[in-house]
């Protein structure tokens, strides 16, 4: 039994499953890591990708403070955040499905591995859409009955950052092959975009309608 634990095993496994799905869905971070890795090689792609994952920690801190305040103030406010977050994710998915052509990734960046890592951190940390996403996503997996909601959010956010850093590193490692393959087969890009839209809509619907 894990009644005294901060997080339950089922809670963690469910969260990691959703986190991996969200991280793998094509988006701005994936495109940046793909383009940089394809242009500068696997080491550069991995450095930038790990930086993007680590950048999630800044959003985790903001989410922990916001969620803690909302729960302390009103359970109704927490429910409102869950509904708003789910609807926001559904809206994001619809936008992706309505615009199947993926935007071009930014031009290759220059600098050593440390500089690329820091640029990856900054690229993620300053993205306001990621801030809103974390505020919408993390509360869905906080179990209020366990208490210490802010600490739960911090731990979950840290787990998200770790798995994101690992997956983005793998994307960077194989970015050259993946980028070349996608550029030669436009249909593959369209199907990846559809997968991204369906993923956001599905997660958003589950979060908005779930308990």
URVEN-V127346 format. One record per pair of residues at least 12 apart in sequence whose C-alpha atoms are under 10 Angstrom apart, sorted by the first residue. I is the first residue (numbers start at 0). J is the second residue. Records with the same first field share a line. If there is no record, write none. Layout:
# URVEN-V127346
I: J / J
This chain:
# URVEN-V127346
2: 144 / 145
3: 145
4: 145
5: 142 / 145 / 146 / 147 / 148 / 150 / 151 / 154
6: 140 / 141 / 142 / 145 / 146 / 150 / 151 / 154 / 155
7: 142 / 145
10: 140 / 141 / 142 / 155
11: 140 / 141 / 154 / 155 / 158
13: 140
14: 136 / 137 / 139 / 140 / 141 / 155 / 156 / 158 / 159
15: 155 / 158 / 159 / 162
17: 136 / 140 / 159 / 198 / 202
18: 136 / 137 / 155 / 156 / 158 / 159 / 160 / 162 / 163
19: 159 / 162 / 163 / 166
20: 195 / 198 / 199 / 202
21: 136 / 159 / 163 / 195 / 198 / 199 / 202
22: 52 / 159 / 160 / 162 / 163 / 164 / 166 / 167
23: 163 / 166 / 167 / 170 / 194 / 195 / 198
24: 191 / 192 / 193 / 194 / 195 / 196 / 197 / 198 / 199
25: 95 / 101 / 188 / 191 / 192 / 193 / 194 / 195 / 196 / 198
26: 95 / 101 / 102 / 104 / 191 / 192 / 195 / 196
27: 101 / 102 / 103 / 104 / 105 / 122 / 123 / 126
28: 47 / 48 / 51 / 52 / 104 / 119 / 122 / 123 / 167
29: 48 / 51 / 104 / 166 / 167 / 170 / 171 / 174
30: 101 / 102 / 103 / 104 / 105 / 170 / 174 / 178
31: 44 / 47 / 48 / 51 / 103 / 104 / 105 / 106 / 107 / 108 / 119 / 122 / 171
32: 44 / 45 / 46 / 47 / 48 / 49 / 50 / 51 / 104 / 105 / 107 / 119 / 167 / 168 / 169 / 170 / 171 / 172 / 174 / 178
33: 45 / 47 / 48 / 104 / 105 / 107 / 167 / 170 / 171 / 172 / 173 / 174 / 175 / 176 / 177 / 178 / 179
34: 103 / 104 / 105 / 106 / 107 / 108 / 171 / 174 / 175 / 177 / 178 / 179
35: 47 / 48 / 104 / 105 / 106 / 107 / 108 / 109 / 115 / 171 / 174 / 175 / 178
36: 48 / 107 / 108 / 168 / 170 / 171 / 172 / 173 / 174 / 175 / 176 / 177 / 178
37: 107 / 171 / 172 / 173 / 174 / 175 / 176 / 177 / 178 / 179
38: 106 / 107 / 108 / 174 / 175 / 178
39: 107 / 108 / 109 / 110 / 171 / 174 / 175
40: 171 / 172 / 173 / 174 / 175
41: 168 / 169 / 170 / 171 / 172 / 173 / 174 / 175
42: 111 / 112 / 115 / 168 / 171 / 172 / 173
43: 108 / 109 / 110 / 111 / 112 / 113 / 114 / 115 / 116 / 168 / 171 / 172
44: 112 / 115 / 116 / 119 / 167 / 168 / 169 / 170 / 171 / 172 / 173 / 174 / 175
45: 112 / 115 / 116 / 119 / 164 / 165 / 166 / 167 / 168 / 169 / 170 / 171 / 172 / 173 / 174
46: 111 / 112 / 113 / 114 / 115 / 116 / 117 / 118 / 119 / 120 / 164 / 167 / 168 / 171 / 172
47: 108 / 112 / 113 / 114 / 115 / 116 / 117 / 118 / 119 / 120 / 122 / 164 / 167 / 168 / 171
48: 115 / 116 / 118 / 119 / 120 / 163 / 164 / 165 / 166 / 167 / 168 / 169 / 170 / 171 / 172
49: 115 / 116 / 117 / 119 / 120 / 160 / 161 / 162 / 163 / 164 / 165 / 166 / 167 / 168 / 169 / 170 / 171
50: 112 / 113 / 114 / 115 / 116 / 117 / 118 / 119 / 120 / 121 / 122 / 123 / 124 / 160 / 163 / 164 / 167 / 168
51: 115 / 116 / 117 / 118 / 119 / 120 / 121 / 122 / 123 / 124 / 160 / 163 / 164 / 167 / 168
52: 116 / 119 / 120 / 123 / 124 / 157 / 159 / 160 / 161 / 162 / 163 / 164 / 165 / 166 / 167 / 168
53: 116 / 117 / 119 / 120 / 121 / 123 / 124 / 157 / 159 / 160 / 161 / 162 / 163 / 164 / 165
54: 116 / 117 / 118 / 119 / 120 / 121 / 122 / 123 / 124 / 125 / 126 / 129 / 160 / 163 / 164
55: 120 / 121 / 123 / 124 / 129 / 130 / 133 / 156 / 157 / 158 / 159 / 160 / 161 / 163 / 164
56: 120 / 123 / 124 / 153 / 156 / 157 / 158 / 159 / 160 / 161
57: 120 / 121 / 123 / 124 / 125 / 130 / 156 / 157 / 160
58: 123 / 124 / 125 / 126 / 127 / 129 / 130 / 131 / 132 / 133 / 134 / 153 / 156 / 157 / 160
59: 130 / 133 / 134 / 137 / 149 / 152 / 153 / 154 / 155 / 156 / 157 / 158 / 159 / 160
60: 130 / 133 / 149 / 150 / 152 / 153 / 156 / 157
61: 130 / 131 / 133 / 134 / 152 / 153
62: 130 / 131 / 132 / 133 / 134 / 135 / 136 / 137 / 138 / 149 / 152 / 153 / 156
63: 133 / 134 / 137 / 138 / 148 / 149 / 150 / 151 / 152 / 153 / 154 / 155 / 156
64: 134 / 148 / 149 / 150 / 152 / 153
65: 134 / 138 / 149 / 152
66: 80 / 134 / 135 / 137 / 138 / 141 / 148 / 149 / 152
67: 138 / 147 / 148 / 149 / 150 / 151 / 152
68: 148 / 149
70: 138 / 143 / 148 / 149
71: 148
74: 143
77: 138 / 139
78: 138 / 139 / 207 / 210
79: 207
80: 134 / 135 / 136 / 138 / 139 / 207
81: 134 / 135 / 136 / 137 / 138 / 139 / 203 / 206 / 207 / 208 / 209 / 210
82: 135 / 139 / 203 / 204 / 206 / 207 / 208 / 209
83: 135 / 203 / 206 / 207
84: 131 / 132 / 133 / 134 / 135 / 136 / 137 / 138 / 139 / 203 / 204 / 206 / 207
85: 132 / 135 / 136 / 139 / 199 / 200 / 201 / 202 / 203 / 204 / 205 / 206 / 207 / 208 / 209
86: 135 / 199 / 200 / 202 / 203 / 204 / 205 / 206 / 207 / 208
87: 131 / 132 / 135 / 199 / 200 / 203 / 204 / 207
88: 132 / 135 / 136 / 196 / 198 / 199 / 200 / 201 / 202 / 203 / 204 / 206 / 207
89: 196 / 197 / 198 / 199 / 200 / 201 / 202 / 203 / 204 / 205 / 206 / 207
90: 196 / 199 / 200 / 203
91: 195 / 196 / 197 / 199 / 200 / 203
92: 192 / 193 / 194 / 195 / 196 / 197 / 198 / 199 / 200 / 201 / 202 / 203
93: 193 / 195 / 196 / 197 / 199 / 200
94: 196 / 200
95: 192 / 193 / 194 / 195 / 196 / 197 / 199 / 200
96: 189 / 192 / 193 / 194 / 195 / 196 / 197 / 200
97: 192 / 193 / 196
98: 189 / 192 / 193 / 196
99: 188 / 189 / 190 / 191 / 192 / 193 / 196
100: 185 / 188 / 189 / 192
101: 185 / 188 / 189 / 191 / 192
133: 152 / 156 / 159
134: 152
135: 203 / 206
136: 156 / 202 / 203 / 206
137: 151 / 152 / 153 / 155 / 156 / 159
138: 151 / 152 / 155 / 206
139: 152 / 205 / 206 / 207 / 209 / 210
140: 152 / 155 / 206
141: 155
